[in-house]
Amino acid sequence: MDKSNKITKKNKILIIVLVLLSIFNIIFLINKKSYALFKRDVTSNKRIVEIHTVSEFPKSIISILKEKTNTNDAELIAIDVTDKNNIKKCESLEACKGKIIEYRYSGPTANNYLKLTNNNGVEEDWRIIGIFSDESGDEYLRVVRDLSLPETYLPTNYIVEGTTYKIKGSSNTVFWNYQAGDTTDKNDWSIAGLQYYLNSEQDTSGNNGFLSYLSSDVKKLLVAKKLYLGTVTYTNNFGVTDTTKQAYKYERATDCSDGKGKISNYNGFTDTEACRVWNGNSATWTGKIGLMYPSDYGFSASETYWDSTTLCNYMEQGKETSWIYSTMSDTKMTTSSLISPLSTIPYFASRVRGDGAVTGCFVYYAENVARPVLNLSGTLTRVYDGDGTSKSSAYKVIAY
């Protein structure tokens, strides 16, 4: 047998050994439940891979956050919302045992920073609004983008089932619900053009929706949850005249007989009305991506203002203690769209103005920035790095 044949045999044996080792490594990784994180290095613009095992992040993000609830340095507050007429802070978790609890970040310097990747593998800044639970008791996170929607990803129009919706305004602003050529579009989030854009990958003409902007890893974390479309009180020349706790109650006043509103004029929006929804509007909507409620903004300020200050008066007091307002200042946002309709006419929706007041505007021609809010699974979302105290040490998560 000549030398070349011996070398060939050796090479074959080596290849077989390498294949077996590869198989062994794959089995080992599967047994250890390892994860490969794909990121993009900003300097080199190359994708990099990090391998992590489950043992490195044994707790869900909700478990980690709850450990910081009602502590002095976290600003994560447990709130008893069982009785919408008597919303109150839990003095201790034991005191609120058996109640419906929401955990919200409150105050000017919330330690709620989160990193999520876009479809190019670039990490972006998000903030955790809090921990919530659905009607079955399943807990989930709501997180808001630190910046408005990316201007370069905004289409001029978005076409859904033959209807054309205007999306992009000037610069980075958007329209809430503007059908091209129509000036009677309703303040119903379930059929709003912005809602369709946020919650779909692409329209019928090939325009990209915001869902396609998110990485596949982030999309694994998204869960569809019910959002409440009750109407908050608006007074002309003032703005939203509800306090934070009142707004929370009215946003959820969606006990409508067939899931649709019946109120045909502003006199119907009373404090005791169980269905504070405009005639024909949907009372609720189930989806993965929405906007903030007026009460989200209200609760982000210090507890002192939840009862004493109307949301339109946050411009005078309250805003300086709100972490949401501080992010608006940091990013120079003039106005930010909110999800709740207003009680004056069925074409008005709420927004946070640049001066800190919650006011309103027509859904079909007012241009505001929009900060998407994602619903993230409470059980799948696991932390592998960070402590949430700043952008540089933000929580980094993966689906498990």
N, C-alpha and C positions, 0 to 999 in steps of 0.2 A: 504494500500500500504506500503510495507516495505521500510527501509532506502536505501537499495542497488538500488531499482528502482528509487528512488528520485535522487540519485547521478548520475545514468545513464542518466536520463533526463536532469539533469543540465549539464552534460558533453556534451550531444548532442547539447544543446542550445549554450554552449560555443564554440563548434566546428563550428556551423553554423555562429555565430557572427564573429569568426576568419576568416572564409572563406569569409564572406561579407566584412570584413575590408581589406582582401587581395585583393579582387576584386576592392574595392574602391581605394586602393593604386596603383594597376596596372593602373586603369583608370587615376588616378591623374598623374602618371609618364608619361603615354602616352600623356595626354593633355599638360603637361609641356615640353614634348619632352626631357626627361632626357636620359642620356647616362651612361652606365656602362663601366668603363675602367678597363680592366683586366691586371694586371701587375704581375711581379714575384719579390718578395723580395730577393735580392742577398744574404743576411745573412742567412735567414731561408729556402730559396729555395721554399717558399710557394707562391701560387697565392693570390693576394689581389685585392679587388674590390673598385673602387672609383665611386661615383655617381655625375654626373655633369649635370646641366640644361643648355639649350640654352642661357638663360639670362646671364650666366657666361662668354660666349665667343661670343659676338654679331657680331664681325667683322671677315671677312675672313683674312687669313694671307697676302694676296695681298694688302688689304686695309691698314693693319697695316704697311707693308713695304713701301708702297707708301708715307705714311706720313713722312717717314724718307729720302725720295729721295732728293739728292743734299744738304743735311744738313751736317754740319761740322763733326759730330761724327759718321755717319752711314756708309760712304764709298759706299753707294748705288747711282749709277750714272745713270741718264737717257741719253740714246744715240739715236740719230736720225739716223736710218738705211734705210730711205726711198730711198735714192740714194746711191747705193753701191759704187759709185765713189766719194762720198762726205760724208762719215760717220763722224758725229761730236757729241760732247757732247751738250746736251740741257742746255742752260744757265738758263732756267726756264721752267717749265712744260707748262706755258702759251705760251711761244715762240715756242714750238713744238706741239701745239694743231693741231690735224688733220694729224699728221705725224705718220709713223710707228716707235714706240719707243720700245727699249729694256731697261730693268733696270738691271744693272750689279753691283756686288760688285767688287770694285777696291781698291787696296792698301794692305799693309802688315798685317793690323789688322782688317779685316772685321768682323762686328757684325752679322754674318750669321749662327750661330750655331743652329742645329735642332736635336731633338731626334726622332728616329723611332724605333719601336720594331721589334724584330725578331720572329720566330715561337715559341720560348720558353718564350716569354713575356719579354725578356731582352732588355732594352733600349740601343740603339747604337748611335754613333755620326755621323751626316751627316752635310754637309755644303751647303748653298743655293748659287747656281751660279747666279741666277737672275730670273726675270720675263720676259716671252716671250709671243708672240701671234701667233696663226696660221693664215691661209689665210682668215678665217671667222672672225677674230678679237677676238676669244676666248683666254683668257689669262690663262697661266699655269706656274708652277714653274719647274725649272730643278735643281735637288739637287744631289750632289756627295758624295759618302761614304767617311768618313774621313780616313778610312783604306782601304787596298786592299781587294780583295775577301777573305773570311775566308778559310784558308788552309784546315781545316778539312772537308769542304763541297765541295771540288773540286774533281770531279771524274777523273780518269786517262783518260778514253775515254767517249764520248757521242755519242749515235747512233741515227741518224735521217733518217727515211725512208730508212733504209738499209745501209746508209753511216756512217762509223766510223770516228769521229773527235777526235784527241788528244786534251785534255784540260789542264791537269795538267803537269807542268814542274817540276823543282826542287823547294823544299820549297813552297812558296806561289805564284810562277810565273805561267803564263798560255801562251798558244799559241793563236794567233789571228785567224788563219784559217789553220789548219793542218789536212788534210785527211790522215789517216794512209796509208803509202806506196806511197804517192804522193808528189812530190816536185814541182808541177806546180800550186799550189792553188792560186787563184786570190785575189786581195785586194778589194773584193766586200763585203761590210758589210752585204748585204741582204742575202748572202749565207754562211756567216762565221760561223765556229763552235762555236766561243765564243758568237756570237749573239744568236744562237739556245739555248745554255746553259743558258744564262741570261734570256731569255724570255719564258721559259717553266718550267712546274712543274716537269716533269719527262721524261726520254727518253724511247725508246721501250724496253730497258733491265732493267728498274727499277732504273736507276741512277737518283738521285735527281738533278733537275735544280735549279738555283739560285732563281727563282720565288717562289719556295716552302720554301725558307729560310725566306721570309718575312712573317710577321703576317697577319692575315686576315684583321685587321684594316688598315694596310698600303696598302694592295692590293685594298681596296675600293677606295683609293685615286688615284691610277694609271690611267693614260689616255694615249691612243695611239696617237702619234703625228708624223708628217712627219719630218724625219731627212734628211739632204742634204749630198750627197756623192760626191761632186765635189773634184777635185784633187788640192792639194797645190804643190808649186814648190820646188823641191829637187835638190840640187847640190852636186855631189859626193865630199867627203872630207870636206864638210862644214855642210850641213844639210838643213833645210827649210829656204830658202833665201827670203821669203815673210815677210813683216811687218805684224803686227796684222790686220790692216785694209785691206791689200791685201789678206791675208789668208781668212778673213771673206768673201770677195767678191768671191774668187775662190771656197771656200767650197760650195757656193750657186750658182755657175755657172752650173746649172743643167737643162737648157732649151733645152732638147733633144727631138727630134721629136717623138719618140715612147717610151720614158722613158729609153732608153738604149744609152750608149756612142758609139762614132764612131772613137775616136782617137786611132791610132795604133802604134804611136811612140812619143817620148818625144817632138819632134819639133812641135807637134800640140797644145801644151799647151801654147797658147799665152794669152796676157793680155785681148784681146777683144773677145776671144772665148766664146760663150754663153753656150756651152756644154763641159765643161772641165772634161770629163769622159772617162775612158778607154773603148776601143771597147768591147761591150757585157756586160759591167758592168751596174748595175742598177744606175740610176741617183739619186733616192731617196729611202727611206725605211720608212715605217710607223710601229711604235712599241712603247712599254712602257719603255724599258730599253736599254740604249746605253752606249756610252763612251763620254768623253769630246772631243770637237773640238780643234785643235791647237789654234784657235782664242779665245776660252774660257780661255786658259792659258794666252794668250797675253793680253786680256782685264783685267785679274785679277791683272796685274801690274799697276802702276801709269800711268795716262794719257800721261805723258811726252814721254813714250816709244812706244805708239801705232803707230806713224808715223815714228819715227826716227830710230828704231832698228829692224833689222831682227830677226826672232824668234830663229834662230841658235845662234845669238849673245846675247840672254838673259843670257847666261852663264857669260858674262862679265859685262853686265849692264841690269837692268830690274828685274832680278829674286829676288833681295833683297826687292823689293817693291811689290811682288806678294804674296797674301795670299795662293794661290794654292801651290806655291813653299815652303812656310813656313810649310804647312802640309806635304809635301814630306820629308822635313828635320826632322820634328818631328817624323815621323813614319819610318824613315830610308829606304825609298823606293829608289831603285837604278834607275829603269826606269819605266815609267808608260805609258801603251798603250793609244793611241788616235784613233779616229774613221776614220780620213781622209786618203785616199790613197795618194800616192806620184807619181810624174811625171816621175821618171827615168825609171822604169819598172813596169809592171802590177802585181808585186808580193811584192811590198814595201808598208808599211803603216807607219804612223807617230807615234812618241812617245816623251815624255819628259824625257830626260836623267837626271841622278842624279845631274849633274853639272848645270842644268837649261837650257840647250840647247834643242831645238826641232830638232830632227833628224829623222832617219828612220831605218827600219829593214825588213828583209824577214818575211812574215806572217807565213811561215810554219816551221821555225826552231828557230827563235829568241824567247827567254823566257823573258817576262816582267810581272810586276804586272799589275793588271787591277782594276780600281776604277769604279764601276757601277754608271751610272747616271740615275735617275728616273725622269719621267715626272709626276708631281702631279697636280691634278685638282685645278684650281684657285678658283672655286666656292665652292667646297666641303671642302677644307682644312681650318679648323677653329682652332684658337689658344685657348687653355684653361690654359696655364701656360707659364712663361718664357718671356724674352725680347731679346734673341739671342746674348747677349753680351759675353757669355763664355759657356764652356761645362756645368758648374754647373747651369747656368741660361738659357739654350738653349730653343728655342721655342718647346712647346709640342703641338701636333695637333691631331685632330680627324675629321673623316668624318661627314659632316652634309649636 
